[in-house]
Structures are given as structure tokens and as C-alpha cells.
Amino acid sequence: MSTTVPANTGFVVGPDEGTPYWFLNTLTLNKLGAADTHGALSVVDHRVPAGFAPPPHVHHGMDEAFYVIEGQISGFCGDKHWSAGPGSFVFLPRDVPHGFEVSPDGPARALVMVAPGGFDEFVAALGEPAGSLELPEPTAPDPARVVALAAAHGIEILPPPAG
């Protein structure tokens, strides 16, 4: 389902609605895209498996926030470490290195908001249309493709932290 509607029309996207993608071994539903908001905001429903951790990265010129719906997530932003569970809200300001990891005890789900919009376009470019609303079978991503597509969408992939 595409949520693109005229800018002067409100709309509702239901719990399992949005455009679903299998994105880096997650199920990510694009709920609200840059095209829906004149580029102002993207919102995705990010459903991630136990132990999931994207590489450390920086969103250049984009603020990221997420509301944890279920599961336990820990991470860092700059030199600050944090932990968040259901009902927690996490803010990650633009141009600051950050990353996170889902607890090995179970999956997590978060509503991710990125402003200005465009993160939905990164999900669509890197992901593949989901055949079902289930987590995909895990596959190894192509690191060069991830880095290139991330860079094209204002995201810099960083090396793993030392230690």
C-alpha cells in the first residue's frame, strides 16, 4: 500500500498497513513518506529480530527519533549510552554518530521518525518488497551496496567501535 495522498488530505494508516519491505533482515513498513509530507518527515514501523544491530552510522542533516513499542533496545549516541523498553522515546540528533542493538532475549518493534523525510526512500532502495508481514529469512547484506545506498541518502556508515 502506498500512503501517498494529496498534501491537504489527512489519512490513517492501520497497524499492519504501509508499504512493507524486508530491509536488512527486518520487516519495515513505510507508514509516512517524504512524498506525503513535502519532504518534512518519514515514519516507519521497524520490526526487528533478537540481536539485530545496524552498523554505527550518522544521519547527516536528519534527526532520528523512535518510540519503542515492544522489546528491549540499547545503544549509544555520541559518547552517551542508553537503554530503552516499551514506552520509551529515543532522540538521536543529526550529525552525531549512533547505533543500537536489540536484546538477544527477543525481537523488538519501534516506530521510527526521521526529519526531514527521505528515510522511507532509503528503506525502499535497499530493501525488497516483503512477501508477507513476517521477518525475512536472514541473509548476509552486501556491505558495499549498503554503504553506497546509505551515502546516497545522507547516511554515513561508520566502522565498528574498537574493543
MDAnalysis code that builds the backbone (N, CA, C; Angstrom):
import MDAnalysis as mda
import numpy as np

u = mda.Universe.empty(489, n_residues=163, atom_resindex=np.repeat(np.arange(163), 3), trajectory=True)
u.add_TopologyAttr("name", ["N", "CA", "C"] * 163)
u.add_TopologyAttr("resid", np.arange(1, 164))
u.add_TopologyAttr("resname", ["MET", "SER", "THR", "THR", "VAL", "PRO", "ALA", "ASN", "THR", "GLY", "PHE", "VAL", "VAL", "GLY", "PRO", "ASP", "GLU", "GLY", "THR", "PRO", "TYR", "TRP", "PHE", "LEU", "ASN", "THR", "LEU", "THR", "LEU", "ASN", "LYS", "LEU", "GLY", "ALA", "ALA", "ASP", "THR", "HIS", "GLY", "ALA", "LEU", "SER", "VAL", "VAL", "ASP", "HIS", "ARG", "VAL", "PRO", "ALA", "GLY", "PHE", "ALA", "PRO", "PRO", "PRO", "HIS", "VAL", "HIS", "HIS", "GLY", "MET", "ASP", "GLU", "ALA", "PHE", "TYR", "VAL", "ILE", "GLU", "GLY", "GLN", "ILE", "SER", "GLY", "PHE", "CYS", "GLY", "ASP", "LYS", "HIS", "TRP", "SER", "ALA", "GLY", "PRO", "GLY", "SER", "PHE", "VAL", "PHE", "LEU", "PRO", "ARG", "ASP", "VAL", "PRO", "HIS", "GLY", "PHE", "GLU", "VAL", "SER", "PRO", "ASP", "GLY", "PRO", "ALA", "ARG", "ALA", "LEU", "VAL", "MET", "VAL", "ALA", "PRO", "GLY", "GLY", "PHE", "ASP", "GLU", "PHE", "VAL", "ALA", "ALA", "LEU", "GLY", "GLU", "PRO", "ALA", "GLY", "SER", "LEU", "GLU", "LEU", "PRO", "GLU", "PRO", "THR", "ALA", "PRO", "ASP", "PRO", "ALA", "ARG", "VAL", "VAL", "ALA", "LEU", "ALA", "ALA", "ALA", "HIS", "GLY", "ILE", "GLU", "ILE", "LEU", "PRO", "PRO", "PRO", "ALA", "GLY"])
u.atoms.positions = np.array([
    [0.839, -1.179, 0.000],
    [0.000, 0.000, 0.000],
    [0.879, 1.234, 0.000],
    [0.608, 2.155, -0.865],
    [1.312, 3.432, -0.853],
    [0.461, 4.417, -0.078],
    [1.097, 5.224, 0.745],
    [0.350, 6.204, 1.533],
    [0.354, 7.574, 0.874],
    [0.906, 7.686, -0.334],
    [0.986, 8.991, -0.983],
    [-0.417, 9.499, -1.287],
    [-0.739, 10.651, -0.714],
    [-2.036, 11.285, -0.890],
    [-1.799, 12.780, -1.096],
    [-2.811, 13.501, -1.570],
    [-2.630, 14.952, -1.680],
    [-2.225, 15.548, -0.334],
    [-1.357, 16.536, -0.350],
    [-0.797, 17.121, 0.871],
    [-1.845, 17.748, 1.774],
    [-3.004, 18.098, 1.242],
    [-4.026, 18.736, 2.070],
    [-5.067, 17.731, 2.563],
    [-4.742, 16.441, 2.496],
    [-5.664, 15.402, 2.923],
    [-5.040, 14.611, 4.057],
    [-5.723, 14.533, 5.183],
    [-5.244, 13.679, 6.265],
    [-5.574, 12.235, 5.944],
    [-4.949, 11.321, 6.651],
    [-5.232, 9.910, 6.424],
    [-4.833, 9.102, 7.648],
    [-5.285, 7.874, 7.689],
    [-4.964, 6.940, 8.754],
    [-4.315, 5.726, 8.122],
    [-3.224, 5.255, 8.736],
    [-2.562, 4.037, 8.293],
    [-2.693, 3.042, 9.449],
    [-3.356, 1.933, 9.196],
    [-3.643, 0.959, 10.245],
    [-2.407, 0.231, 10.741],
    [-2.572, -0.586, 11.801],
    [-1.453, -1.255, 12.467],
    [-0.547, -2.076, 11.551],
    [-1.102, -2.803, 10.603],
    [-0.286, -3.608, 9.686],
    [-0.308, -3.042, 8.279],
    [-0.610, -1.760, 8.150],
    [-0.647, -1.116, 6.841],
    [0.613, -0.284, 6.643],
    [0.843, 0.070, 5.409],
    [2.038, 0.778, 4.987],
    [2.657, -0.044, 3.867],
    [3.736, 0.420, 3.333],
    [4.424, -0.333, 2.280],
    [5.501, -1.171, 2.946],
    [5.359, -2.515, 2.925],
    [6.281, -3.378, 3.671],
    [7.533, -3.747, 2.868],
    [8.663, -3.711, 3.558],
    [9.948, -4.099, 2.954],
    [10.694, -5.031, 3.898],
    [11.412, -5.963, 3.306],
    [12.412, -6.718, 4.046],
    [13.685, -5.914, 3.885],
    [14.129, -5.317, 4.963],
    [15.195, -4.315, 4.976],
    [16.247, -4.736, 5.998],
    [17.397, -5.177, 5.508],
    [18.498, -5.601, 6.378],
    [18.029, -6.613, 7.439],
    [17.318, -7.626, 6.979],
    [16.819, -8.716, 7.833],
    [15.756, -8.279, 8.835],
    [15.080, -7.188, 8.533],
    [13.959, -6.722, 9.347],
    [12.712, -6.652, 8.478],
    [11.576, -6.479, 9.118],
    [10.349, -6.124, 8.415],
    [10.096, -4.661, 8.741],
    [10.106, -3.820, 7.726],
    [9.927, -2.380, 7.925],
    [8.778, -1.905, 7.047],
    [7.766, -1.333, 7.679],
    [6.617, -0.808, 6.944],
    [6.742, 0.709, 6.860],
    [6.833, 1.216, 5.639],
    [6.843, 2.668, 5.450],
    [5.419, 3.167, 5.684],
    [5.236, 3.909, 6.771],
    [3.926, 4.414, 7.160],
    [3.639, 5.797, 6.574],
    [4.677, 6.628, 6.537],
    [4.554, 8.001, 6.066],
    [5.864, 8.352, 5.385],
    [5.775, 8.814, 4.157],
    [6.993, 9.087, 3.407],
    [7.212, 10.558, 3.124],
    [8.408, 10.838, 2.657],
    [8.765, 12.203, 2.294],
    [7.785, 12.769, 1.272],
    [7.313, 11.929, 0.356],
    [6.372, 12.398, -0.662],
    [5.035, 12.808, -0.057],
    [4.697, 12.251, 1.103],
    [3.439, 12.579, 1.774],
    [3.506, 13.893, 2.546],
    [4.720, 14.372, 2.833],
    [4.896, 15.494, 3.765],
    [5.724, 16.641, 3.176],
    [5.774, 16.743, 1.870],
    [6.610, 17.763, 1.219],
    [8.053, 17.649, 1.701],
    [8.493, 16.401, 1.979],
    [9.871, 16.161, 2.393],
    [10.148, 16.377, 3.862],
    [9.132, 16.687, 4.658],
    [9.362, 17.055, 6.057],
    [9.647, 15.883, 6.992],
    [9.090, 14.694, 6.722],
    [9.128, 13.629, 7.713],
    [8.960, 12.267, 7.057],
    [9.609, 11.270, 7.616],
    [9.372, 9.862, 7.282],
    [9.060, 9.139, 8.588],
    [8.124, 8.192, 8.532],
    [7.802, 7.356, 9.685],
    [7.739, 5.913, 9.209],
    [8.480, 5.042, 9.905],
    [8.460, 3.623, 9.572],
    [8.186, 2.800, 10.820],
    [7.497, 1.697, 10.637],
    [7.255, 0.703, 11.683],
    [8.353, -0.337, 11.490],
    [9.296, -0.360, 12.401],
    [10.516, -1.161, 12.272],
    [10.397, -2.374, 13.195],
    [10.264, -3.564, 12.614],
    [10.118, -4.810, 13.365],
    [11.411, -5.599, 13.188],
    [12.123, -5.801, 14.279],
    [13.495, -6.297, 14.184],
    [13.701, -7.547, 15.039],
    [14.546, -8.466, 14.570],
    [14.766, -9.705, 15.310],
    [15.668, -9.512, 16.521],
    [15.638, -10.496, 17.402],
    [16.533, -10.509, 18.565],
    [17.969, -10.366, 18.088],
    [18.742, -9.534, 18.776],
    [20.155, -9.357, 18.456],
    [20.446, -8.446, 17.274],
    [19.435, -7.914, 16.615],
    [19.656, -7.042, 15.453],
    [20.443, -5.800, 15.862],
    [21.419, -5.440, 15.043],
    [22.211, -4.235, 15.280],
    [22.702, -3.689, 13.947],
    [22.206, -2.534, 13.528],
    [22.770, -1.935, 12.323],
    [24.184, -1.456, 12.623],
    [24.987, -1.228, 11.591],
    [26.319, -0.688, 11.873],
    [26.201, 0.722, 12.450],
    [27.187, 1.142, 13.246],
    [27.181, 2.532, 13.713],
    [27.102, 3.456, 12.493],
    [26.386, 4.555, 12.641],
    [26.185, 5.435, 11.493],
    [25.844, 6.850, 11.943],
    [25.825, 7.749, 10.970],
    [25.487, 9.154, 11.189],
    [24.471, 9.551, 10.123],
    [23.369, 10.149, 10.547],
    [22.410, 10.741, 9.611],
    [22.823, 12.204, 9.438],
    [23.379, 12.536, 8.295],
    [23.791, 13.917, 8.045],
    [22.567, 14.747, 7.686],
    [22.302, 15.746, 8.502],
    [21.191, 16.655, 8.231],
    [19.817, 16.095, 8.560],
    [19.750, 14.972, 9.290],
    [18.459, 14.366, 9.629],
    [18.445, 13.997, 11.110],
    [17.391, 14.401, 11.808],
    [17.178, 13.961, 13.175],
    [16.392, 12.653, 13.131],
    [16.724, 11.738, 14.046],
    [16.023, 10.459, 14.133],
    [15.466, 10.319, 15.544],
    [14.261, 9.809, 15.628],
    [13.660, 9.514, 16.923],
    [12.885, 8.219, 16.779],
    [12.802, 7.476, 17.863],
    [11.920, 6.319, 17.812],
    [11.259, 6.064, 19.143],
    [10.051, 5.507, 19.018],
    [9.229, 5.137, 20.161],
    [9.216, 3.617, 20.202],
    [9.687, 3.050, 21.300],
    [9.760, 1.599, 21.433],
    [8.376, 1.061, 21.781],
    [7.878, 0.172, 20.940],
    [6.566, -0.436, 21.148],
    [6.709, -1.734, 21.942],
    [7.721, -2.529, 21.571],
    [7.967, -3.778, 22.300],
    [9.445, -4.132, 22.225],
    [9.900, -4.905, 23.199],
    [11.282, -5.349, 23.229],
    [12.183, -4.395, 23.998],
    [13.453, -4.792, 24.083],
    [14.470, -4.006, 24.775],
    [15.566, -3.651, 23.775],
    [15.933, -2.384, 23.747],
    [16.945, -1.886, 22.824],
    [17.953, -1.075, 23.622],
    [19.226, -1.284, 23.349],
    [20.262, -0.454, 23.969],
    [21.093, 0.141, 22.855],
    [21.730, 1.255, 23.145],
    [22.509, 1.893, 22.099],
    [23.376, 3.012, 22.624],
    [23.892, 3.771, 21.675],
    [24.718, 4.916, 22.018],
    [24.401, 6.050, 21.059],
    [24.671, 7.259, 21.527],
    [24.576, 8.466, 20.712],
    [25.730, 9.342, 21.153],
    [26.709, 9.513, 20.274],
    [27.924, 10.194, 20.683],
    [28.604, 9.360, 21.739],
    [28.895, 9.947, 22.888],
    [29.538, 9.178, 23.958],
    [28.550, 8.760, 25.056],
    [27.266, 8.952, 24.804],
    [26.240, 8.590, 25.794],
    [25.621, 7.242, 25.426],
    [25.532, 6.349, 26.414],
    [24.890, 5.047, 26.224],
    [23.502, 5.086, 26.841],
    [22.570, 4.343, 26.249],
    [21.199, 4.350, 26.720],
    [20.584, 2.961, 26.594],
    [19.461, 2.766, 27.281],
    [18.679, 1.538, 27.216],
    [17.215, 1.956, 27.189],
    [16.414, 1.272, 26.370],
    [15.016, 1.663, 26.212],
    [14.127, 0.434, 26.070],
    [12.993, 0.468, 26.740],
    [11.998, -0.596, 26.646],
    [10.671, -0.023, 26.196],
    [9.621, -0.835, 26.210],
    [8.310, -0.379, 25.754],
    [7.883, 0.930, 26.416],
    [7.433, 1.847, 25.592],
    [7.005, 3.157, 26.075],
    [8.113, 4.192, 26.097],
    [9.347, 3.775, 25.845],
    [10.480, 4.720, 25.845],
    [10.559, 5.454, 24.511],
    [11.017, 6.687, 24.585],
    [11.230, 7.526, 23.406],
    [12.715, 7.857, 23.335],
    [13.321, 7.638, 22.181],
    [14.755, 7.872, 21.977],
    [14.924, 8.955, 20.915],
    [15.741, 9.960, 21.189],
    [16.053, 11.008, 20.215],
    [17.530, 10.951, 19.870],
    [17.831, 10.924, 18.585],
    [19.207, 10.863, 18.079],
    [19.405, 12.042, 17.125],
    [20.093, 13.100, 17.569],
    [20.212, 14.299, 16.741],
    [21.080, 14.086, 15.507],
    [20.802, 14.900, 14.534],
    [21.551, 14.872, 13.268],
    [23.041, 15.053, 13.506],
    [23.812, 14.452, 12.631],
    [25.267, 14.612, 12.582],
    [26.010, 14.075, 13.803],
    [25.357, 13.227, 14.614],
    [26.002, 12.619, 15.769],
    [26.036, 11.095, 15.550],
    [27.207, 10.469, 15.640],
    [27.274, 9.010, 15.473],
    [26.393, 8.295, 16.497],
    [25.705, 7.257, 16.023],
    [24.858, 6.477, 16.913],
    [24.681, 5.059, 16.379],
    [24.149, 4.224, 17.230],
    [23.845, 2.850, 16.865],
    [23.020, 2.232, 17.966],
    [22.496, 1.041, 17.698],
    [21.693, 0.360, 18.712],
    [21.746, -1.138, 18.480],
    [21.301, -1.871, 19.496],
    [21.224, -3.324, 19.406],
    [19.991, -3.803, 20.151],
    [19.266, -4.720, 19.525],
    [18.103, -5.328, 20.151],
    [18.598, -6.430, 21.088],
    [17.961, -6.550, 22.234],
    [18.314, -7.583, 23.200],
    [18.273, -8.967, 22.550],
    [19.199, -9.852, 22.937],
    [19.153, -11.217, 22.418],
    [17.958, -12.005, 22.968],
    [17.248, -11.446, 23.957],
    [16.118, -12.142, 24.568],
    [14.860, -12.144, 23.707],
    [14.799, -11.282, 22.712],
    [13.593, -11.294, 21.900],
    [13.574, -10.189, 20.874],
    [12.601, -10.239, 19.987],
    [12.512, -9.201, 18.957],
    [12.085, -7.866, 19.566],
    [12.122, -6.841, 18.750],
    [11.682, -5.510, 19.167],
    [10.884, -4.886, 18.027],
    [10.147, -3.877, 18.392],
    [9.377, -3.110, 17.408],
    [9.417, -1.657, 17.841],
    [9.698, -0.776, 16.891],
    [9.755, 0.650, 17.190],
    [9.159, 1.443, 16.036],
    [8.562, 2.545, 16.370],
    [8.082, 3.491, 15.382],
    [9.192, 4.523, 15.209],
    [9.827, 4.528, 14.036],
    [10.983, 5.385, 13.769],
    [10.541, 6.598, 12.955],
    [10.933, 7.779, 13.436],
    [10.598, 9.030, 12.769],
    [11.895, 9.745, 12.398],
    [12.008, 10.168, 11.148],
    [13.212, 10.853, 10.683],
    [12.783, 12.139, 9.987],
    [13.410, 13.256, 10.395],
    [13.085, 14.556, 9.810],
    [14.375, 15.276, 9.422],
    [14.453, 15.864, 8.247],
    [13.424, 15.804, 7.226],
    [13.257, 14.389, 6.678],
    [12.241, 14.224, 5.841],
    [11.915, 12.920, 5.284],
    [12.969, 12.418, 4.315],
    [12.805, 11.163, 3.949],
    [13.699, 10.520, 2.996],
    [14.164, 9.157, 3.464],
    [14.051, 8.879, 4.776],
    [14.464, 7.567, 5.264],
    [13.617, 6.478, 4.622],
    [12.344, 6.751, 4.386],
    [11.473, 5.794, 3.700],
    [12.024, 5.431, 2.323],
    [12.643, 6.400, 1.659],
    [13.221, 6.151, 0.328],
    [14.460, 5.257, 0.435],
    [15.232, 5.422, 1.503],
    [16.382, 4.543, 1.750],
    [15.900, 3.112, 1.991],
    [14.859, 2.950, 2.802],
    [14.298, 1.628, 3.060],
    [13.872, 0.973, 1.740],
    [13.187, 1.724, 0.900],
    [12.717, 1.192, -0.383],
    [13.881, 0.847, -1.319],
    [14.917, 1.668, -1.327],
    [16.056, 1.439, -2.218],
    [16.880, 0.233, -1.793],
    [17.099, 0.073, -0.496],
    [17.945, -1.008, -0.001],
    [17.159, -2.293, 0.234],
    [15.886, -2.156, 0.608],
    [15.072, -3.327, 0.910],
    [14.476, -3.943, -0.340],
    [13.665, -4.955, -0.107],
    [12.891, -5.564, -1.189],
    [11.459, -5.682, -0.699],
    [10.484, -5.560, -1.614],
    [9.098, -5.664, -1.174],
    [8.882, -6.960, -0.380],
    [8.251, -6.840, 0.777],
    [8.033, -8.002, 1.638],
    [6.900, -8.857, 1.085],
    [7.124, -10.154, 1.041],
    [6.112, -11.086, 0.572],
    [5.074, -11.406, 1.631],
    [5.388, -11.075, 2.893],
    [4.459, -11.303, 3.999],
    [4.853, -10.365, 5.135],
    [3.995, -10.243, 6.123],
    [4.282, -9.377, 7.262],
    [4.983, -10.179, 8.356],
    [6.046, -10.845, 7.965],
    [6.878, -11.633, 8.863],
    [8.326, -11.241, 8.644],
    [9.152, -11.480, 9.655],
    [10.579, -11.242, 9.474],
    [11.090, -12.139, 8.360],
    [11.996, -11.642, 7.534],
    [12.536, -12.465, 6.443],
    [13.535, -13.489, 6.970],
    [13.840, -14.460, 6.122],
    [14.942, -15.370, 6.422],
    [16.213, -14.530, 6.395],
    [17.041, -14.630, 7.412],
    [18.263, -13.812, 7.440],
    [19.199, -14.122, 6.262],
    [19.709, -13.056, 5.671],
    [20.705, -13.169, 4.601],
    [21.790, -12.137, 4.871],
    [22.997, -12.442, 4.435],
    [24.104, -11.505, 4.617],
    [23.943, -10.345, 3.641],
    [23.959, -9.103, 4.141],
    [23.859, -7.957, 3.233],
    [25.169, -7.760, 2.474],
    [25.085, -7.065, 1.364],
    [26.258, -6.691, 0.578],
    [26.775, -5.371, 1.160],
    [27.893, -5.412, 1.925],
    [28.364, -4.191, 2.600],
    [28.595, -3.016, 1.652],
    [29.141, -3.260, 0.486],
    [29.408, -2.158, -0.454],
    [28.099, -1.507, -0.906],
    [27.074, -2.316, -1.136],
    [25.769, -1.782, -1.549],
    [25.138, -0.984, -0.408],
    [25.233, -1.498, 0.814],
    [24.688, -0.793, 1.973],
    [25.360, 0.574, 2.114],
    [26.682, 0.603, 2.058],
    [27.431, 1.854, 2.213],
    [27.065, 2.839, 1.107],
    [27.001, 2.356, -0.134],
    [26.708, 3.244, -1.270],
    [25.294, 3.817, -1.193],
    [24.303, 2.955, -0.919],
    [22.925, 3.451, -0.846],
    [22.715, 4.343, 0.375],
    [23.363, 4.008, 1.474],
    [23.273, 4.874, 2.653],
    [23.823, 6.259, 2.324],
    [25.001, 6.303, 1.720],
    [25.618, 7.590, 1.371],
    [24.715, 8.395, 0.437],
    [24.066, 7.718, -0.501],
    [23.166, 8.401, -1.429],
    [21.956, 9.004, -0.723],
    [21.683, 8.528, 0.497],
    [20.548, 9.032, 1.273],
    [20.991, 9.798, 2.518],
    [22.230, 10.298, 2.522],
    [22.706, 11.158, 3.602],
    [23.104, 10.431, 4.870],
    [23.371, 9.119, 4.768],
    [23.733, 8.327, 5.947],
    [25.162, 7.814, 5.760],
    [26.008, 8.083, 6.717],
    [27.395, 7.623, 6.667],
    [27.539, 6.407, 7.573],
    [27.974, 5.294, 6.996],
    [28.228, 4.079, 7.763],
    [29.624, 4.200, 8.371],
    [29.722, 3.932, 9.669],
    [30.986, 4.058, 10.386],
    [31.575, 2.684, 10.675],
    [32.875, 2.626, 10.937],
    [33.462, 1.332, 11.324],
    [32.940, 0.922, 12.706],
    [32.964, -0.387, 12.989],
    [32.528, -0.833, 14.327],
    [33.404, -0.198, 15.410],
    [32.825, 0.003, 16.600],
    [33.620, 0.587, 17.686],
    [34.764, -0.345, 18.068],
    [35.874, 0.246, 18.472],
    [37.042, -0.537, 18.899],
    [36.712, -1.227, 20.221],
    [37.289, -2.391, 20.410],
    [37.092, -3.039, 21.691],
    [36.687, -4.406, 21.507],
])
